[in-house]
Every structure is written in structure tokens, then in C-alpha cells.
């Protein structure tokens, strides 16, 4: 029977906290408690994607009376973040070191009951913690529990290093020893991503060209005849690439050969790390050109750079189209 009554009380508290528009909150003469995100730097520095970390929420209830009828015996709090930036994973409270647990332990009361709900789709964490049955006095940050005191901790997983989100404390209430719910002042947290330094690369100058505009298989295609550039007996392709951003990046060039509607596999150059503003000429070799390949060829050339923010290869803005002819 006692267990059923405790569950009923917990469920009632939860329903009150999730239906705030139906709660009648009395006017308070003293300053309400404050729940706020602990951020000594004034913000929480962003973490690399995949890293998990804890965010502490503190309470200052110095205007309440320790073990008095106006003290805190339960609270409810909804925490919300941008779900594309942070993913909530766990809640820690109702144990040693936390506000209500320490009060209950000090006053020889039953340890508080915790009810939590996490929605990773909306980025919300619903926390309800309450001492049951309701004692004659509640907790305050006065003497025994100095202000500020650790109220609850929430673990998040970072989804990106480069975006911001507010750690928004909403729908915050506390219940006193008379069973009355009151509003709470809140101070949100700021999760601050790193600045995204501009990155990019593109073809510049001559942009792209084949080694031979007229590839003579009897000469250019003879491996025994040294070319002035490139690989003997092979049509060598070139691309001039510049780092147009403000961060060192890895670049590469790509060429697509086409003849009579037929498209050859993409030719990809070696990769090169370029400092901002630096230029490099990259090269790639076409396959051996045979008698059946005689005729006009079209070459489409572009460059790519590895974007450290999205962690994918991105194309430069320019595509250069050139041509060459294969003759016997």
C-alpha cells in the first residue's frame, strides 16, 4: 500500500510538471530559487563529434528556510537543446553529492525518487525529483548545504564541433513542504562551437590541359621516346590548383575523358596538402591509347578539397573542358 501511495505521488508530480499551463502558481514575497547551468567560462566549449560530457545544473535557494515549510522537497525541470548539435544520453541525481539527496540524508529522510524522460529527437530532458512522503521541512542553500549546490547533471553526446546551441532550462518549478508548487528563476547555458575558418580550393590560371593537343601514337605513344613532360607513351593530364581558403587542406585533381559518347573512368591525381594561398600543378595519366582510340577526345577537369568540417571531399567551383586528338 505504501509503495502504491509513493508511486501515486510521483506520478501526480510528473503530471503537474508536464502540464504547466494547468498549475496555479502563488505570488511569492521572497526571491525564488535559481536553477542555472554551471559554466565557469561563461559558456561551455564545444567538443568533437562523438565525445560525451556532463553538464551540471546548480541551485541557489538561499532565500528559503533550511528544513522549513518553504523549503524544497521536490522539483521539475525541462532541459532543451538543439538535437542537431547535442544528443542527451543520461541523467545523474538522487545520489550522494546532489542537493535533495544530501538534504534527505542529513535529516534522516527517505532518499528522493527520480523520474526522467529523454527525447533525442527533440533534444529534451524531463527531470522530476521528489522526497516522498512529503516531509515537514524542505531543502535550502543555507548553512548545511552552501550555495550554489549541485542539483542535477545531464550527459550529452556532441554531434558537431562547429555549431552552437542554448542549453535551455524551461518549465522549472519546485514544491515546498506544504505541497505547493512555485516558479523558479533560471539561467540558461551556452554551448559554443568553434569558429569555422573558410576553406576551399579551385582551378586557377591555365586551369587544366593535356600534355599533347595532338597525341601521335607513333611518337607520343612510343614508350621509347621520352616526352618533355609526363610519362613516355602515355597522355598526361595536368591541373593547376590553388588553396583559396584560410586553412591548410588536402587537394586532388580529377579528369573525365569522353569520346563519341563513351565515358572513361575518372582519373584521379595524387593528393597534396596546400597551405592557404599556395598553388600546385597536379597530374594524372590516361590509359594506353590504342588504334581504336584515334579521333577527338573531350576532357573535363576539376579539383576537390577535403572539407575538415563535413569530413567529405568537396568540389571546387570551376570545371575546365579541354580536348585533344589521337592520331596514328
C-alpha positions as CSV (number, residue, x, y, z in Angstrom):
1,X,0.0,0.0,0.0
2,X,2.8,2.4,0.9
3,X,4.5,1.7,-2.4
4,X,1.3,2.4,-4.3
5,X,0.9,5.7,-2.5
6,X,4.5,6.7,-3.3
7,X,4.0,5.9,-6.9
8,X,0.8,7.9,-7.0
9,X,2.5,10.9,-5.5
10,X,5.4,10.6,-8.0
11,X,3.0,10.3,-10.9
12,X,1.0,13.3,-9.7
13,X,4.2,15.4,-9.5
14,X,5.1,14.3,-13.0
15,X,1.7,15.2,-14.5
16,X,1.9,18.6,-12.8
17,X,5.3,19.3,-14.2
18,X,4.4,18.3,-17.8
19,X,1.1,20.3,-17.8
20,X,2.4,23.6,-16.5
21,X,-0.4,25.6,-18.0
22,X,-2.8,23.9,-15.6
23,X,-0.7,24.7,-12.5
24,X,-1.7,27.7,-10.3
25,X,1.5,29.3,-9.0
26,X,1.1,31.6,-6.0
27,X,2.8,35.0,-5.7
28,X,5.9,34.8,-3.7
29,X,7.2,37.6,-1.4
30,X,10.8,36.3,-1.2
31,X,13.1,35.8,-4.2
32,X,12.5,32.4,-5.8
33,X,15.3,29.8,-6.1
34,X,17.5,29.9,-9.1
35,X,18.4,26.9,-11.3
36,X,21.4,27.6,-13.6
37,X,23.9,25.9,-15.9
38,X,27.4,25.7,-14.4
39,X,29.7,27.3,-16.9
40,X,32.8,29.0,-15.3
41,X,34.0,30.3,-18.7
42,X,30.6,32.0,-19.4
43,X,29.9,29.2,-21.9
44,X,30.6,25.5,-22.4
45,X,33.3,24.9,-25.1
46,X,32.2,22.6,-27.9
47,X,33.5,19.0,-28.1
48,X,34.5,17.0,-31.1
49,X,31.7,14.9,-32.6
50,X,31.1,11.6,-30.6
51,X,32.6,12.9,-27.3
52,X,30.3,12.6,-24.3
53,X,30.4,15.1,-21.4
54,X,28.4,16.1,-18.4
55,X,26.6,19.4,-17.8
56,X,25.9,20.4,-14.2
57,X,22.8,22.4,-13.2
58,X,23.2,24.2,-9.9
59,X,20.7,25.6,-7.4
60,X,20.8,28.7,-5.2
61,X,17.9,28.7,-2.7
62,X,19.4,31.0,-0.1
63,X,16.1,32.9,0.5
64,X,14.3,29.8,1.6
65,X,14.5,28.3,5.1
66,X,16.6,25.2,5.6
67,X,14.2,22.5,6.9
68,X,11.4,25.0,6.8
69,X,8.0,24.7,5.4
70,X,9.0,26.9,2.4
71,X,12.0,24.6,1.6
72,X,12.3,22.5,-1.5
73,X,11.1,18.9,-1.2
74,X,10.7,18.3,-5.0
75,X,11.3,20.0,-8.3
76,X,10.6,19.5,-12.0
77,X,12.7,20.8,-14.9
78,X,12.7,20.5,-18.7
79,X,16.0,21.0,-20.4
80,X,16.1,21.5,-24.2
81,X,19.0,21.7,-26.7
82,X,19.3,21.7,-30.5
83,X,19.1,18.0,-31.4
84,X,21.4,18.5,-34.4
85,X,24.1,19.8,-32.1
86,X,23.8,17.7,-28.9
87,X,22.2,14.4,-28.0
88,X,21.1,13.9,-24.4
89,X,22.1,10.5,-23.1
90,X,21.9,10.2,-19.3
91,X,20.7,12.0,-16.1
92,X,22.5,11.8,-12.8
93,X,21.0,12.9,-9.4
94,X,19.3,11.3,-6.4
95,X,22.7,10.1,-5.1
96,X,25.4,11.4,-2.9
97,X,26.6,14.9,-3.7
98,X,23.3,16.1,-5.1
99,X,21.0,18.7,-3.4
100,X,17.9,16.8,-2.4
101,X,19.8,13.6,-1.7
102,X,22.2,15.4,0.7
103,X,19.3,17.2,2.5
104,X,17.4,13.9,2.9
105,X,20.5,12.1,4.1
106,X,21.3,14.9,6.6
107,X,17.8,15.0,8.0
108,X,17.3,11.2,8.1
109,X,14.6,11.3,5.5
110,X,13.9,8.8,2.7
111,X,16.1,9.5,-0.3
112,X,14.4,11.3,-3.2
113,X,12.6,9.5,-6.0
114,X,13.7,10.3,-9.5
115,X,11.6,10.3,-12.7
116,X,13.3,11.2,-16.0
117,X,12.4,11.1,-19.7
118,X,14.9,11.7,-22.6
119,X,13.8,12.5,-26.2
120,X,16.8,12.6,-28.5
121,X,14.6,13.6,-31.5
122,X,13.5,16.9,-29.8
123,X,16.6,17.3,-27.7
124,X,14.7,17.4,-24.4
125,X,15.3,16.0,-20.9
126,X,12.4,16.0,-18.4
127,X,13.6,15.6,-14.8
128,X,11.3,15.2,-11.7
129,X,12.9,14.6,-8.3
130,X,10.9,14.4,-5.0
131,X,11.2,13.3,-1.4
132,X,8.3,11.0,-0.5
133,X,6.3,11.0,1.6
134,X,6.4,14.8,1.8
135,X,8.4,15.9,4.9
136,X,7.6,18.8,7.2
137,X,10.5,20.8,6.0
138,X,12.5,21.2,2.8
139,X,15.9,21.9,1.5
140,X,17.6,25.3,1.1
141,X,21.2,26.5,0.4
142,X,21.7,27.8,3.9
143,X,24.5,26.6,6.2
144,X,24.4,22.9,5.9
145,X,24.1,23.0,2.1
146,X,26.1,26.0,0.9
147,X,25.1,27.9,-2.3
148,X,25.4,27.1,-5.0
149,X,24.7,23.3,-4.8
150,X,24.7,20.6,-7.4
151,X,21.1,19.9,-8.4
152,X,21.3,17.6,-11.4
153,X,23.8,16.5,-14.1
154,X,22.9,15.7,-17.7
155,X,25.2,13.8,-20.0
156,X,25.3,14.9,-23.7
157,X,27.0,13.5,-26.8
158,X,28.4,16.1,-29.1
159,X,27.2,15.8,-32.7
160,X,29.4,18.6,-34.1
161,X,32.3,20.8,-33.1
162,X,31.3,23.8,-35.1
163,X,27.7,24.7,-34.1
164,X,26.2,26.5,-31.1
165,X,23.1,25.7,-29.0
166,X,21.5,27.1,-25.9
167,X,21.1,24.7,-23.0
168,X,17.6,26.0,-22.2
169,X,16.1,25.5,-18.8
170,X,12.3,25.7,-19.2
171,X,9.2,24.7,-17.3
172,X,11.1,24.9,-13.9
173,X,9.1,24.5,-10.7
174,X,9.7,23.4,-7.1
175,X,7.4,22.1,-4.4
176,X,7.6,23.2,-0.8
177,X,6.8,21.1,2.3
178,X,3.2,22.3,2.1
179,X,2.7,20.7,-1.2
180,X,2.6,24.0,-3.1
181,X,4.4,24.4,-6.4
182,X,6.3,27.6,-7.1
183,X,8.2,29.1,-10.1
184,X,11.9,29.1,-10.3
185,X,14.3,31.6,-11.9
186,X,16.6,30.0,-14.5
187,X,19.8,30.9,-16.2
188,X,20.4,29.0,-19.4
189,X,23.7,27.7,-20.6
190,X,25.5,28.4,-23.9
191,X,27.3,25.6,-25.8
192,X,29.7,27.4,-28.1
193,X,31.1,25.8,-31.2
194,X,34.4,26.6,-32.8
195,X,34.6,29.2,-35.5
196,X,34.5,27.7,-39.0
197,X,37.6,29.0,-40.8
198,X,36.9,29.5,-44.6
199,X,38.2,26.6,-46.6
200,X,38.2,25.9,-50.4
201,X,40.2,25.2,-53.5
202,X,39.8,25.8,-57.2
203,X,41.4,25.6,-60.6
204,X,43.4,28.8,-61.4
205,X,45.4,30.3,-64.3
206,X,45.5,27.9,-67.2
207,X,43.4,25.6,-65.0
208,X,43.8,22.3,-66.9
209,X,45.3,20.9,-70.1
210,X,46.6,17.7,-71.7
211,X,50.3,17.3,-72.4
212,X,49.7,16.8,-76.1
213,X,46.9,18.5,-78.0
214,X,47.7,16.1,-80.8
215,X,48.7,12.7,-79.4
216,X,50.7,10.9,-82.1
217,X,50.7,7.2,-81.2
218,X,53.8,6.7,-83.4
219,X,55.7,9.3,-81.4
220,X,53.9,10.4,-78.3
221,X,52.7,6.9,-77.7
222,X,56.0,5.3,-78.0
223,X,57.4,4.4,-74.6
224,X,61.0,4.5,-76.0
225,X,60.6,8.2,-77.0
226,X,61.0,10.5,-73.9
227,X,58.3,13.2,-73.5
228,X,59.3,16.6,-72.4
229,X,56.9,16.1,-69.5
230,X,54.8,13.4,-68.0
231,X,55.0,9.7,-68.7
232,X,56.5,8.4,-72.1
233,X,53.9,6.7,-74.3
234,X,51.0,8.0,-72.1
235,X,48.8,11.1,-72.4
236,X,49.5,13.0,-69.2
237,X,46.8,15.4,-67.9
238,X,47.5,18.5,-65.7
239,X,45.5,20.7,-63.4
240,X,46.6,23.9,-61.6
241,X,45.0,24.1,-58.1
242,X,45.1,26.8,-55.5
243,X,44.1,26.8,-51.9
244,X,41.5,29.6,-51.8
245,X,40.7,29.3,-48.1
246,X,42.4,30.3,-44.8
247,X,43.2,26.8,-43.6
248,X,45.7,24.1,-44.8
249,X,43.7,21.5,-46.8
250,X,44.3,18.4,-48.9
251,X,43.6,18.7,-52.6
252,X,43.4,16.5,-55.6
253,X,42.5,16.8,-59.3
254,X,40.1,14.7,-61.4
255,X,39.8,14.3,-65.1
256,X,37.0,12.6,-67.1
257,X,37.8,11.6,-70.7
258,X,35.0,11.2,-73.3
259,X,34.9,10.1,-76.9
260,X,31.9,9.7,-79.1
261,X,29.5,9.5,-76.2
262,X,31.6,6.9,-74.3
263,X,32.8,8.0,-70.9
264,X,36.1,6.7,-69.4
265,X,36.6,6.0,-65.7
266,X,37.6,9.0,-63.6
267,X,41.3,9.7,-63.5
268,X,42.4,10.9,-60.0
269,X,45.7,12.6,-59.2
270,X,47.9,12.2,-56.2
271,X,46.8,14.1,-53.1
272,X,48.7,17.2,-51.9
273,X,48.4,19.3,-48.7
274,X,48.3,23.0,-49.6
275,X,48.8,26.0,-47.2
276,X,46.4,29.0,-47.7
277,X,47.2,30.7,-51.0
278,X,49.6,28.0,-52.3
279,X,49.3,26.7,-55.8
280,X,50.3,23.2,-57.1
281,X,50.2,21.6,-60.6
282,X,48.8,18.1,-60.2
283,X,49.0,15.4,-62.9
284,X,47.3,12.1,-63.9
285,X,47.9,9.6,-66.6
286,X,45.3,8.3,-69.1
287,X,45.3,4.7,-70.0
288,X,47.3,3.5,-73.0
289,X,45.7,4.9,-76.2
290,X,45.2,2.3,-78.9
291,X,44.4,2.5,-82.7
292,X,40.7,2.2,-81.8
293,X,41.1,5.4,-79.8
294,X,42.1,7.6,-82.7
295,X,39.9,10.7,-83.0
296,X,38.8,13.6,-80.9
297,X,38.6,13.4,-77.1
298,X,37.0,15.7,-74.6
299,X,38.4,16.2,-71.1
300,X,36.5,17.6,-68.2
301,X,38.8,18.6,-65.3
302,X,38.0,19.8,-61.8
303,X,39.6,19.8,-58.3
304,X,38.4,18.6,-55.0
305,X,39.5,19.5,-51.4
306,X,38.8,17.6,-48.2
307,X,36.5,19.7,-46.0
308,X,37.5,19.2,-42.4
309,X,34.1,20.3,-41.1
310,X,31.9,18.0,-43.1
311,X,34.7,15.4,-43.4
312,X,33.9,14.8,-47.1
313,X,35.5,15.7,-50.4
314,X,34.1,18.9,-51.9
315,X,34.4,20.1,-55.5
316,X,35.9,23.4,-56.5
317,X,33.7,25.9,-58.3
318,X,35.4,25.6,-61.7
319,X,35.2,22.8,-64.3
320,X,37.6,23.2,-67.2
321,X,36.8,21.5,-70.5
322,X,39.6,20.8,-73.0
323,X,40.2,18.4,-75.9
324,X,42.9,16.6,-77.7
325,X,43.2,14.4,-80.8
326,X,44.7,11.0,-81.1
327,X,46.4,10.2,-84.4
328,X,48.4,7.3,-85.8
